[in-house]
């Protein structure tokens, strides 16, 4: 006898305006203890989840969130990301990102000056 499949909602992200997606690219990203990603933005929506560790996440103009292993996130296209930093000074953190790239777009990230 097989067990029922359990679906637990992790993220419901509105994508505006409805983007045309030409390809999805995914990456595993490892941050060392205390490592900061730096202020940045993406030309596309990015969705993902935290595989290990703890992340300080803040879209500019919004409240900081603490993301832990198993939590999902959404980085809106073009929005400055003020923080996506490893919250631990002692442990590494790993996250999986899915870049919803429009047709013809190849850039994944643009680094921005500190805000």
N, CA, C and O atoms as a MOPAC input file, in Angstrom:
PM7 MOZYME 1SCF
protein

 N      0.83800 1    -1.18200 1     0.00000 1
 C      0.00000 1     0.00000 1     0.00000 1
 C      0.88200 1     1.24500 1     0.00000 1
 O      1.82100 1     1.33700 1     0.79100 1
 N      0.59600 1     2.18800 1    -0.86500 1
 C      1.41200 1     3.39600 1    -0.93600 1
 C      0.78500 1     4.51800 1    -0.12000 1
 O     -0.43500 1     4.59700 1     0.02700 1
 N      1.63100 1     5.36800 1     0.39800 1
 C      1.16900 1     6.51500 1     1.17300 1
 C      0.68500 1     7.61000 1     0.22700 1
 O      1.10900 1     7.68800 1    -0.92600 1
 N     -0.20600 1     8.44900 1     0.73300 1
 C     -0.67500 1     9.58100 1    -0.05500 1
 C      0.47400 1    10.55900 1    -0.29200 1
 O      1.36300 1    10.70500 1     0.54600 1
 N      0.44100 1    11.21400 1    -1.42600 1
 C      1.40800 1    12.26700 1    -1.70900 1
 C      1.01300 1    13.50100 1    -0.91800 1
 O     -0.15100 1    13.90000 1    -0.92600 1
 N      1.97100 1    14.10600 1    -0.23700 1
 C      1.71400 1    15.29500 1     0.56900 1
 C      2.32000 1    16.49700 1    -0.13500 1
 O      3.51000 1    16.50200 1    -0.44700 1
 N      1.51100 1    17.50900 1    -0.38300 1
 C      1.98200 1    18.75500 1    -0.99200 1
 C      1.85200 1    19.87200 1     0.03200 1
 O      0.76000 1    20.14500 1     0.53100 1
 N      2.96900 1    20.51400 1     0.33900 1
 C      2.98700 1    21.60500 1     1.29900 1
 C      3.34900 1    22.87200 1     0.54400 1
 O      4.46100 1    22.97400 1     0.02500 1
 N      2.44100 1    23.84500 1     0.46700 1
 C      2.74800 1    25.08900 1    -0.25400 1
 C      3.95200 1    25.80200 1     0.37000 1
 O      4.04400 1    25.93200 1     1.59100 1
 N      4.86800 1    26.25900 1    -0.48100 1
 C      6.05300 1    26.98100 1    -0.01600 1
 C      6.07400 1    28.42900 1    -0.48200 1
 O      6.58400 1    29.30000 1     0.22300 1
 N      5.52600 1    28.69500 1    -1.66400 1
 C      5.64400 1    30.03200 1    -2.24200 1
 C      4.51100 1    30.26300 1    -3.21800 1
 O      4.16100 1    29.37700 1    -3.99800 1
 N      3.93800 1    31.45700 1    -3.17500 1
 C      2.95600 1    31.89700 1    -4.15000 1
 C      3.41100 1    33.27800 1    -4.58800 1
 O      3.12400 1    34.26400 1    -3.90900 1
 N      4.11100 1    33.37000 1    -5.70400 1
 C      4.71300 1    34.62600 1    -6.15800 1
 C      4.00700 1    35.13500 1    -7.40500 1
 O      3.95100 1    34.44800 1    -8.42500 1
 N      3.47000 1    36.34500 1    -7.31000 1
 C      2.84500 1    36.97000 1    -8.47400 1
 C      3.94000 1    37.51200 1    -9.38900 1
 O      4.84900 1    38.20500 1    -8.93400 1
 N      3.85200 1    37.19700 1   -10.66800 1
 C      4.81100 1    37.68200 1   -11.65300 1
 C      4.10700 1    38.74500 1   -12.48500 1
 O      3.12200 1    38.45200 1   -13.16300 1
 N      4.60800 1    39.97900 1   -12.43800 1
 C      3.94500 1    41.07200 1   -13.14400 1
 C      4.91900 1    41.81400 1   -14.01600 1
 O      6.08700 1    41.92600 1   -13.64300 1
 N      4.50800 1    42.33400 1   -15.16600 1
 C      3.35300 1    41.78600 1   -15.86900 1
 C      3.66300 1    40.36100 1   -16.29400 1
 O      4.80100 1    39.91200 1   -16.16500 1
 N      2.69900 1    39.66900 1   -16.78300 1
 C      2.89200 1    38.26300 1   -17.15700 1
 C      4.10200 1    38.16000 1   -18.09600 1
 O      4.01700 1    38.57700 1   -19.25100 1
 N      5.22100 1    37.61400 1   -17.61900 1
 C      6.44000 1    37.59200 1   -18.43700 1
 C      6.43200 1    36.47600 1   -19.47800 1
 O      5.80800 1    35.43000 1   -19.30000 1
 N      7.13600 1    36.73400 1   -20.55000 1
 C      7.38100 1    35.67200 1   -21.51900 1
 C      8.67000 1    34.99100 1   -21.08200 1
 O      9.69400 1    35.65200 1   -20.91300 1
 N      8.62800 1    33.69100 1   -20.90000 1
 C      9.79100 1    32.94900 1   -20.42700 1
 C     10.32800 1    32.11400 1   -21.57800 1
 O      9.63100 1    31.25600 1   -22.12000 1
 N     11.59000 1    32.37900 1   -21.94500 1
 C     12.22800 1    31.65500 1   -23.03400 1
 C     12.99900 1    30.44300 1   -22.56100 1
 O     13.15300 1    29.46200 1   -23.28900 1
 N     13.48800 1    30.52500 1   -21.31800 1
 C     14.20300 1    29.39200 1   -20.74200 1
 C     14.27400 1    29.53800 1   -19.22900 1
 O     14.17100 1    30.64000 1   -18.69000 1
 N     14.44900 1    28.42200 1   -18.56400 1
 C     14.66300 1    28.40400 1   -17.12200 1
 C     16.06700 1    27.87100 1   -16.90400 1
 O     16.42600 1    26.80400 1   -17.40100 1
 N     16.85200 1    28.62500 1   -16.15800 1
 C     18.19700 1    28.18000 1   -15.81200 1
 C     18.23500 1    28.03000 1   -14.29500 1
 O     17.71500 1    28.88600 1   -13.58000 1
 N     18.83400 1    26.97000 1   -13.80200 1
 C     18.92100 1    26.77700 1   -12.35800 1
 C     20.38100 1    26.65600 1   -11.94000 1
 O     21.24800 1    26.26900 1   -12.72400 1
 N     20.62100 1    27.00000 1   -10.67900 1
 C     21.98400 1    26.92900 1   -10.14600 1
 C     21.92800 1    26.65100 1    -8.65100 1
 O     21.02500 1    27.11200 1    -7.95300 1
 N     22.90000 1    25.89600 1    -8.17400 1
 C     23.12400 1    25.74600 1    -6.74100 1
 C     24.18300 1    26.77400 1    -6.37800 1
 O     25.23100 1    26.84600 1    -7.01900 1
 N     23.91000 1    27.56600 1    -5.35500 1
 C     24.82600 1    28.63600 1    -4.96000 1
 C     25.20900 1    28.41000 1    -3.50300 1
 O     24.34800 1    28.26700 1    -2.63400 1
 N     26.51600 1    28.38200 1    -3.25200 1
 C     27.04700 1    28.15600 1    -1.91100 1
 C     27.65100 1    29.45300 1    -1.38800 1
 O     28.46500 1    30.08200 1    -2.06400 1
 N     27.25200 1    29.85000 1    -0.18700 1
 C     27.82700 1    31.01300 1     0.48200 1
 C     28.60900 1    30.53300 1     1.69100 1
 O     28.10400 1    29.74700 1     2.49300 1
 N     29.84300 1    31.00500 1     1.82100 1
 C     30.64500 1    30.67100 1     2.98700 1
 C     30.10400 1    31.34600 1     4.22700 1
 O     29.24200 1    32.22100 1     4.14100 1
 N     30.60600 1    30.94300 1     5.37900 1
 C     30.18000 1    31.53100 1     6.64700 1
 C     30.30200 1    33.04800 1     6.59300 1
 O     31.36600 1    33.58100 1     6.27600 1
 N     29.20700 1    33.74000 1     6.90300 1
 C     29.20800 1    35.19700 1     6.93600 1
 C     29.27600 1    35.88600 1     5.57700 1
 O     29.31800 1    37.11500 1     5.52900 1
 N     29.28700 1    35.15200 1     4.48600 1
 C     29.44100 1    35.74500 1     3.15400 1
 C     28.18800 1    36.51200 1     2.73900 1
 O     27.06100 1    36.06700 1     2.95800 1
 N     28.42000 1    37.68100 1     2.13200 1
 C     27.33700 1    38.52800 1     1.63400 1
 C     27.31100 1    38.46900 1     0.11500 1
 O     28.35700 1    38.43200 1    -0.53300 1
 N     26.11100 1    38.46100 1    -0.44600 1
 C     25.97000 1    38.41000 1    -1.90500 1
 C     26.20400 1    39.76900 1    -2.54200 1
 O     26.57700 1    39.84100 1    -3.71300 1
 N     25.99700 1    40.83800 1    -1.80600 1
 C     26.12600 1    42.18500 1    -2.36600 1
 C     24.80800 1    42.63600 1    -2.98600 1
 O     23.98600 1    41.81800 1    -3.40000 1
 N     24.62600 1    43.93700 1    -3.04100 1
 C     23.40400 1    44.51400 1    -3.61500 1
 C     23.38200 1    44.18500 1    -5.10800 1
 O     24.37500 1    44.37300 1    -5.81100 1
 N     22.23500 1    43.69100 1    -5.57900 1
 C     22.15600 1    43.24000 1    -6.96300 1
 C     20.71100 1    43.24400 1    -7.45000 1
 O     19.78400 1    43.51100 1    -6.68700 1
 N     20.54000 1    42.94300 1    -8.72800 1
 C     19.20700 1    42.72700 1    -9.29400 1
 C     19.33600 1    41.72300 1   -10.43100 1
 O     20.42900 1    41.43400 1   -10.91900 1
 N     18.19000 1    41.20600 1   -10.83100 1
 C     18.14600 1    40.22700 1   -11.91200 1
 C     17.24400 1    40.75600 1   -13.02400 1
 O     16.27800 1    41.46100 1   -12.73200 1
 N     17.52600 1    40.43800 1   -14.29200 1
 C     16.68000 1    40.89300 1   -15.39300 1
 C     15.40200 1    40.06000 1   -15.52500 1
 O     14.57200 1    40.31200 1   -16.39800 1
 N     15.26000 1    39.07500 1   -14.65500 1
 C     14.12500 1    38.15700 1   -14.70800 1
 C     13.70200 1    37.82600 1   -13.28400 1
 O     14.43900 1    38.08100 1   -12.33100 1
 N     12.51300 1    37.25800 1   -13.14800 1
 C     12.10800 1    36.74800 1   -11.84700 1
 C     12.99300 1    35.56000 1   -11.48600 1
 O     13.37400 1    34.76300 1   -12.34300 1
 N     13.30900 1    35.46400 1   -10.20800 1
 C     14.08500 1    34.33400 1    -9.68500 1
 C     13.28100 1    33.73200 1    -8.54000 1
 O     12.84800 1    34.44400 1    -7.63400 1
 N     13.08700 1    32.42900 1    -8.58700 1
 C     12.46100 1    31.71400 1    -7.47700 1
 C     13.42800 1    30.63200 1    -7.02900 1
 O     14.23700 1    30.14300 1    -7.81700 1
 N     13.34100 1    30.26600 1    -5.77300 1
 C     14.24900 1    29.24200 1    -5.28800 1
 C     13.93900 1    28.83300 1    -3.87600 1
 O     12.92000 1    29.21900 1    -3.30400 1
 N     14.83400 1    28.04500 1    -3.32100 1
 C     14.66200 1    27.59100 1    -1.94700 1
 C     16.02600 1    27.44200 1    -1.27500 1
 O     17.05900 1    27.28200 1    -1.92600 1
 N     15.98200 1    27.50000 1     0.02800 1
 C     17.18600 1    27.35900 1     0.83900 1
 C     17.38700 1    25.87000 1     1.10400 1
 O     16.52400 1    25.21700 1     1.69100 1
 N     18.52000 1    25.33800 1     0.67400 1
 C     18.81900 1    23.91200 1     0.85700 1
 C     19.48200 1    23.64700 1     2.20500 1
 O     19.25900 1    22.60500 1     2.82100 1
 N     20.30700 1    24.60700 1     2.66300 1
 C     21.00700 1    24.44600 1     3.94100 1
 C     21.39400 1    25.81600 1     4.47000 1
 O     21.68400 1    26.72800 1     3.69600 1
 N     21.39700 1    25.95700 1     5.77600 1
 C     21.83800 1    27.19600 1     6.38700 1
 C     20.71200 1    28.20300 1     6.57300 1
 O     19.53000 1    27.87100 1     6.48800 1
 N     21.11900 1    29.45200 1     6.82900 1
 C     20.18500 1    30.53600 1     7.11500 1
 C     20.60700 1    31.76700 1     6.32100 1
 O     21.78300 1    32.12900 1     6.29400 1
 N     19.63000 1    32.40700 1     5.67300 1
 C     19.88100 1    33.56300 1     4.80600 1
 C     19.10600 1    34.77500 1     5.31000 1
 O     17.93700 1    34.67000 1     5.68200 1
 N     19.78200 1    35.94100 1     5.31800 1
 C     19.10400 1    37.22800 1     5.53600 1
 C     18.72400 1    37.73500 1     4.14600 1
 O     19.58800 1    37.96000 1     3.29900 1
 N     17.42000 1    37.91000 1     3.92400 1
 C     16.90500 1    38.27000 1     2.60500 1
 C     16.08300 1    39.54600 1     2.71600 1
 O     15.19500 1    39.66300 1     3.56100 1
 N     16.40100 1    40.51100 1     1.83400 1
 C     15.61100 1    41.74500 1     1.82000 1
 C     15.58300 1    42.33000 1     0.42100 1
 O     16.61800 1    42.66400 1    -0.15500 1
 N     14.37400 1    42.44800 1    -0.11200 1
 C     14.15800 1    43.20500 1    -1.33600 1
 C     14.12000 1    44.66000 1    -0.89900 1
 O     13.45300 1    44.98800 1     0.08300 1
 N     14.81800 1    45.53500 1    -1.60400 1
 C     14.87600 1    46.94300 1    -1.22300 1
 C     13.47000 1    47.51400 1    -1.05200 1
 O     12.60600 1    47.32100 1    -1.90700 1
 N     13.24800 1    48.22100 1     0.06600 1
 C     11.94600 1    48.80400 1     0.35700 1
 C     11.02200 1    47.89100 1     1.13700 1
 O      9.92200 1    48.30100 1     1.50900 1
 N     11.44800 1    46.65200 1     1.39500 1
 C     10.63700 1    45.69400 1     2.15100 1
 C     11.36700 1    45.30500 1     3.43500 1
 O     12.54100 1    45.62400 1     3.62000 1
 N     10.65800 1    44.61900 1     4.30600 1
 C     11.22700 1    44.14100 1     5.56400 1
 C     12.20500 1    42.98900 1     5.31300 1
 O     12.02300 1    42.19700 1     4.38900 1
 N     13.23300 1    42.90900 1     6.14300 1
 C     14.16000 1    41.76900 1     6.09300 1
 C     13.42800 1    40.50900 1     6.53100 1
 O     12.60300 1    40.53500 1     7.44400 1
 N     13.74800 1    39.40800 1     5.86300 1
 C     13.22500 1    38.09000 1     6.24200 1
 C     14.39300 1    37.16500 1     6.51000 1
 O     15.44000 1    37.27600 1     5.87300 1
 N     14.22000 1    36.26300 1     7.44200 1
 C     15.20700 1    35.21400 1     7.69700 1
 C     14.68000 1    33.94700 1     7.03600 1
 O     13.58700 1    33.47700 1     7.34900 1
 N     15.46600 1    33.40600 1     6.12200 1
 C     15.09900 1    32.18200 1     5.40900 1
 C     15.94000 1    31.03200 1     5.94500 1
 O     17.15700 1    31.15000 1     6.08600 1
 N     15.28200 1    29.93000 1     6.24000 1
 C     15.95600 1    28.75100 1     6.75700 1
 C     15.80600 1    27.59300 1     5.77500 1
 O     14.99600 1    27.66600 1     4.85100 1
 N     16.57000 1    26.54000 1     5.96700 1
 C     16.51000 1    25.38100 1     5.08000 1
 C     15.05300 1    24.95900 1     4.88000 1
 O     14.30300 1    24.77600 1     5.83800 1
 N     14.67700 1    24.81100 1     3.61400 1
 C     13.31000 1    24.43500 1     3.25900 1
 C     12.42400 1    25.60000 1     2.88200 1
 O     11.36800 1    25.39500 1     2.28300 1
 N     12.82900 1    26.84400 1     3.21900 1
 C     12.03700 1    28.02500 1     2.85800 1
 C     12.24700 1    28.37600 1     1.39300 1
 O     13.31900 1    28.14400 1     0.83400 1
 N     11.20800 1    28.93900 1     0.77600 1
 C     11.27000 1    29.37400 1    -0.61800 1
 C     11.34500 1    30.89900 1    -0.67300 1
 O     10.97600 1    31.58100 1     0.28300 1
 N     11.82600 1    31.42600 1    -1.79900 1
 C     11.92700 1    32.87400 1    -1.97800 1
 C     11.62600 1    33.25400 1    -3.42300 1
 O     11.65400 1    32.42100 1    -4.32900 1
 N     11.33600 1    34.55300 1    -3.60700 1
 C     11.10500 1    35.13700 1    -4.93000 1
 C     11.83100 1    36.46900 1    -4.98400 1
 O     11.64100 1    37.32500 1    -4.12000 1
 N     12.66700 1    36.64200 1    -6.00600 1
 C     13.32000 1    37.91400 1    -6.27800 1
 C     12.67500 1    38.46000 1    -7.54600 1
 O     12.89500 1    37.91400 1    -8.62700 1
 N     11.86800 1    39.54400 1    -7.43600 1
 C     11.17800 1    40.07000 1    -8.60700 1
 C     12.14700 1    40.62800 1    -9.65400 1
 O     13.19100 1    41.18400 1    -9.31200 1
 N     11.79400 1    40.47500 1   -10.90700 1
 C     12.61100 1    40.99300 1   -12.01300 1
 C     12.84700 1    42.48800 1   -11.82300 1
 O     11.90800 1    43.25200 1   -11.60000 1
 N     14.11500 1    42.89600 1   -11.91500 1
 C     14.48400 1    44.30200 1   -11.84800 1
 C     14.52000 1    44.92000 1   -10.46900 1
 O     14.99600 1    46.04700 1   -10.32700 1
 N     14.04000 1    44.23900 1    -9.44900 1
 C     14.01400 1    44.80100 1    -8.09400 1
 C     15.39200 1    44.72100 1    -7.46000 1
 O     16.02600 1    43.66600 1    -7.49200 1
 N     15.86800 1    45.82000 1    -6.88400 1
 C     17.14700 1    45.73800 1    -6.17100 1
 C     17.02400 1    44.82300 1    -4.94700 1
 O     16.11300 1    44.96300 1    -4.13200 1
 N     17.95700 1    43.89900 1    -4.84800 1
 C     18.00900 1    42.99200 1    -3.70100 1
 C     19.07200 1    43.55100 1    -2.76000 1
 O     20.26600 1    43.49500 1    -3.05400 1
 N     18.62800 1    44.08400 1    -1.63800 1
 C     19.53000 1    44.73700 1    -0.69000 1
 C     20.34500 1    43.72200 1     0.09800 1
 O     21.49800 1    43.98100 1     0.44300 1
 N     19.74300 1    42.55700 1     0.38700 1
 C     20.45000 1    41.52300 1     1.15200 1
 C     20.07300 1    40.14800 1     0.63500 1
 O     18.89900 1    39.86800 1     0.39400 1
 N     21.03500 1    39.32000 1     0.47200 1
 C     20.86800 1    37.87400 1     0.31900 1
 C     22.15300 1    37.30300 1     0.88300 1
 O     23.02900 1    36.83900 1     0.15300 1
 N     22.24300 1    37.35000 1     2.20800 1
 C     23.49800 1    37.11300 1     2.91000 1
 C     23.39500 1    35.90800 1     3.84800 1
 O     22.33700 1    35.62700 1     4.41000 1
 N     24.50900 1    35.21000 1     4.00100 1
 C     24.56900 1    34.12300 1     4.96500 1
 C     24.47900 1    34.73700 1     6.35800 1
 O     25.32300 1    35.54500 1     6.74600 1
 N     23.45500 1    34.34900 1     7.10300 1
 C     23.22700 1    34.91500 1     8.42900 1
 C     24.14700 1    34.32800 1     9.49500 1
 O     24.21100 1    34.85800 1    10.60400 1
 N     24.85600 1    33.25200 1     9.18500 1
 C     25.72200 1    32.59700 1    10.16700 1
 C     27.18600 1    32.95700 1     9.94100 1
 O     27.68500 1    32.92800 1     8.81600 1
 N     27.85100 1    33.29000 1    11.01900 1
 C     29.28700 1    33.56000 1    10.95400 1
 C     30.10300 1    32.26700 1    11.02100 1
 O     31.32800 1    32.30100 1    10.90600 1
 N     29.42200 1    31.11900 1    11.20800 1
 C     30.14000 1    29.86000 1    11.42000 1
 C     29.77900 1    28.74600 1    10.44500 1
 O     30.56600 1    27.81800 1    10.25700 1
 N     28.60300 1    28.81700 1     9.82000 1
 C     28.12700 1    27.74700 1     8.95200 1
 C     27.94100 1    28.24500 1     7.52400 1
 O     27.56100 1    29.39600 1     7.30900 1
 N     28.20400 1    27.39000 1     6.55800 1
 C     27.93800 1    27.71200 1     5.15200 1
 C     26.42900 1    27.67000 1     4.90700 1
 O     25.67700 1    27.11800 1     5.71000 1
 N     25.99900 1    28.25200 1     3.79900 1
 C     24.59400 1    28.21000 1     3.38700 1
 C     24.54600 1    27.85300 1     1.90500 1
 O     25.43200 1    28.23000 1     1.13700 1
 N     23.51000 1    27.12600 1     1.51100 1
 C     23.32900 1    26.72500 1     0.11700 1
 C     21.89600 1    26.99200 1    -0.28500 1
 O     20.96200 1    26.67800 1     0.45200 1
 N     21.72700 1    27.58100 1    -1.47600 1
 C     20.37800 1    27.76100 1    -1.99900 1
 C     20.34700 1    27.36700 1    -3.46400 1
 O     21.37200 1    27.35300 1    -4.14600 1
 N     19.14500 1    27.04800 1    -3.93200 1
 C     18.90800 1    26.67600 1    -5.32000 1
 C     18.07500 1    27.79100 1    -5.92700 1
 O     17.02500 1    28.14600 1    -5.39100 1
 N     18.53700 1    28.34700 1    -7.04500 1
 C     17.83800 1    29.43900 1    -7.71700 1
 C     17.40900 1    29.00000 1    -9.11100 1
 O     18.15000 1    28.32600 1    -9.82600 1
 N     16.18900 1    29.40200 1    -9.48000 1
 C     15.65500 1    29.15500 1   -10.81900 1
 C     15.40800 1    30.50800 1   -11.46700 1
 O     14.57300 1    31.28200 1   -11.00100 1
 N     16.13100 1    30.79100 1   -12.53800 1
 C     16.05800 1    32.05800 1   -13.26300 1
 C     15.08200 1    31.88300 1   -14.42300 1
 O     15.31100 1    31.05700 1   -15.30700 1
 N     13.98600 1    32.66200 1   -14.42600 1
 C     12.94600 1    32.57100 1   -15.45000 1
 C     13.27300 1    33.58200 1   -16.55100 1
 O     12.69000 1    34.66500 1   -16.61100 1
 N     14.20200 1    33.21300 1   -17.40600 1
 C     14.77300 1    34.14300 1   -18.39000 1
 C     13.84900 1    34.38400 1   -19.58000 1
 O     13.29100 1    33.44200 1   -20.14300 1
 N     13.68800 1    35.67700 1   -19.96800 1
 C     12.93300 1    35.96500 1   -21.18000 1
 C     13.72300 1    35.53000 1   -22.41400 1
 O     14.93500 1    35.33300 1   -22.32600 1
 N     13.06500 1    35.38100 1   -23.54800 1
 C     13.76400 1    34.98400 1   -24.77500 1
 C     14.91800 1    35.93600 1   -25.08300 1
 O     14.76300 1    37.15500 1   -25.01500 1
 N     16.05900 1    35.37600 1   -25.41600 1
 C     17.22400 1    36.16500 1   -25.80600 1
 C     18.04300 1    36.71700 1   -24.65200 1
 O     19.12000 1    37.26400 1   -24.88800 1
 N     17.58000 1    36.59700 1   -23.41900 1
 C     18.31600 1    37.10800 1   -22.25800 1
 C     19.27900 1    36.04300 1   -21.76700 1
 O     18.91000 1    34.87500 1   -21.63800 1
 N     20.53300 1    36.45100 1   -21.48800 1
 C     21.52800 1    35.51200 1   -21.00300 1
 C     22.12800 1    35.94800 1   -19.66200 1
 O     22.79000 1    35.15700 1   -18.99000 1
 N     21.89500 1    37.21200 1   -19.27500 1
 C     22.44100 1    37.73700 1   -18.03300 1
 C     21.63200 1    37.21000 1   -16.86000 1
 O     20.40100 1    37.23700 1   -16.88800 1
 N     22.32000 1    36.73000 1   -15.82400 1
 C     21.63000 1    36.23100 1   -14.64000 1
 C     21.57600 1    37.25600 1   -13.51000 1
 O     20.60400 1    37.30300 1   -12.75700 1
 N     22.62700 1    38.08100 1   -13.39100 1
 C     22.71600 1    38.99200 1   -12.25000 1
 C     23.49000 1    40.24400 1   -12.66600 1
 O     24.41300 1    40.19200 1   -13.47900 1
 N     23.07800 1    41.36900 1   -12.07800 1
 C     23.78200 1    42.64500 1   -12.24000 1
 C     24.10400 1    43.16000 1   -10.85900 1
 O     23.19700 1    43.38700 1   -10.05800 1
 N     25.37800 1    43.35100 1   -10.56200 1
 C     25.78100 1    43.87900 1    -9.26800 1
 C     25.52100 1    45.39100 1    -9.25700 1
 O     25.73300 1    46.07400 1   -10.25900 1
 N     25.06000 1    45.89900 1    -8.11400 1
 C     24.71000 1    47.32100 1    -7.96800 1
 C     25.58500 1    47.95300 1    -6.89500 1
 O     26.07400 1    47.26000 1    -6.00300 1
 N     25.78500 1    49.27300 1    -6.97800 1
 C     26.54500 1    49.94100 1    -5.91000 1
 C     25.81000 1    49.81000 1    -4.56400 1
 O     24.58300 1    49.70800 1    -4.52600 1
 N     26.56200 1    49.81300 1    -3.48400 1
 C     25.97500 1    49.72800 1    -2.15400 1
 C     24.97500 1    50.86400 1    -1.98200 1
 O     25.21700 1    51.98800 1    -2.42100 1
 N     23.84800 1    50.56100 1    -1.33900 1
 C     22.77100 1    51.55200 1    -1.18700 1
 C     22.82600 1    52.24100 1     0.05900 1
 O     21.98700 1    53.10100 1     0.32600 1

